[in-house]
């Protein structure tokens, strides 16, 4: 009888420890995803009607912009338009390439992190560890 009770207690304790472990892991994943998505807390509460639905907001505590780019297979450039996040007015529109390269960013690379009025920062790094940016293409 005592052996069965000891097994039952050990099993219950194992389940409790497993629950604590799973809870800790789930909490870590939740926290890490929140750290990666902190920029969303700065996004504007409204979206101007003139901003296309596929435009993504990028920025930080000082502000940001809506950015809409697509990779043009014919030219190898990214065709981008940036929009004021408050008024929805177009700020910059044209062909862009990766800084220091003669090609645009491919669709999987088009994840925006900021816009400074001229350059579009991407959520990726160059081989030397710098933030990849899109700059106006020289035609």
C-alpha positions in Angstrom: 0.0 0.0 0.0 2.8 2.4 0.9 4.6 1.7 -2.3 1.5 2.6 -4.3 1.1 5.9 -2.4 4.7 6.7 -3.0 4.3 6.1 -6.7 1.1 8.2 -6.7 2.9 11.1 -4.9 5.9 10.8 -7.2 3.6 10.8 -10.3 1.7 13.9 -9.0 5.0 15.7 -8.2 6.2 14.9 -11.7 3.1 16.3 -13.2 3.4 19.5 -11.2 7.1 19.9 -12.2 6.2 19.3 -15.8 3.5 22.0 -15.6 5.9 24.4 -14.1 8.5 23.7 -16.8 5.9 24.1 -19.6 4.6 27.3 -18.1 8.1 28.7 -17.9 8.8 27.8 -21.5 5.5 29.3 -22.6 6.2 32.5 -20.6 9.7 32.8 -22.2 8.2 32.4 -25.7 5.5 35.0 -25.0 8.1 37.5 -23.6 10.5 37.0 -26.5 7.7 37.6 -29.0 6.6 40.7 -27.1 10.2 42.0 -27.2 10.3 41.5 -31.0 6.9 43.2 -31.4 7.5 46.3 -29.2 7.4 48.6 -32.2 3.7 47.7 -32.5 3.0 49.6 -29.3 4.1 52.8 -31.1 1.9 52.3 -34.2 -0.8 54.9 -34.7 -4.3 54.1 -33.4 -5.9 55.1 -36.7 -5.0 54.3 -40.3 -5.7 57.1 -42.8 -8.1 56.0 -45.6 -5.7 57.0 -48.3 -3.1 54.4 -47.1 -3.3 51.1 -49.0 -4.3 48.1 -47.0 -1.0 46.3 -47.9 1.1 49.2 -46.6 2.9 48.3 -43.3 3.6 50.7 -40.5 7.3 51.0 -39.3 8.8 53.2 -36.8 9.3 53.8 -33.1 8.6 56.2 -30.2 9.5 59.3 -32.4 7.0 58.3 -35.1 7.0 56.3 -38.3 5.4 55.9 -41.7 3.4 53.5 -43.7 5.5 51.7 -46.3 4.3 49.9 -49.4 6.9 48.2 -51.6 6.8 45.4 -54.1 9.6 43.7 -56.0 9.5 44.5 -59.7 10.8 41.4 -61.5 11.3 43.2 -64.8 13.6 45.9 -63.4 15.0 44.1 -60.3 14.1 47.2 -58.2 11.6 47.7 -55.4 8.8 50.1 -56.2 8.0 51.8 -53.0 5.7 54.5 -51.7 5.9 55.8 -48.1 2.9 57.6 -46.4 2.6 60.0 -43.5 1.2 58.0 -40.7 -1.1 60.8 -39.6 -2.4 62.4 -42.8 -1.9 59.5 -45.2 -0.1 61.8 -47.7 2.5 60.2 -49.9 6.0 61.2 -48.8 8.3 59.4 -51.2 7.5 57.2 -54.2 9.9 55.6 -56.7 12.3 52.8 -57.3 14.6 51.6 -54.5 17.6 49.2 -54.2 19.5 47.7 -51.3 22.2 50.2 -50.3 25.5 49.2 -51.9 23.8 46.8 -54.3 22.2 47.0 -57.7 19.1 45.0 -56.7 16.0 45.5 -54.8 15.0 43.5 -51.7 13.1 40.2 -52.5 9.6 39.8 -51.1 10.8 37.8 -48.0 13.4 40.6 -47.3 10.7 43.4 -47.4 10.2 43.6 -43.7 10.4 47.3 -42.7 11.7 48.7 -39.4 11.9 52.5 -40.0 11.9 55.3 -42.6 14.0 58.4 -42.2 12.5 60.5 -45.0 14.9 59.1 -47.6 15.9 55.6 -46.6 13.8 52.6 -45.7 15.3 50.4 -42.9 14.7 46.7 -43.2 14.5 44.1 -40.5 17.6 42.3 -41.6 21.4 42.8 -41.5 24.1 43.0 -44.1 27.1 40.6 -43.9 29.1 43.2 -41.9 26.3 43.5 -39.3 24.7 46.8 -40.3 21.0 47.3 -40.8 20.1 46.7 -44.4 18.5 49.8 -46.1 16.7 50.6 -49.3 17.8 53.8 -51.1 16.6 55.5 -54.2 17.7 53.6 -57.4 20.0 55.6 -59.8 18.5 55.1 -63.2 
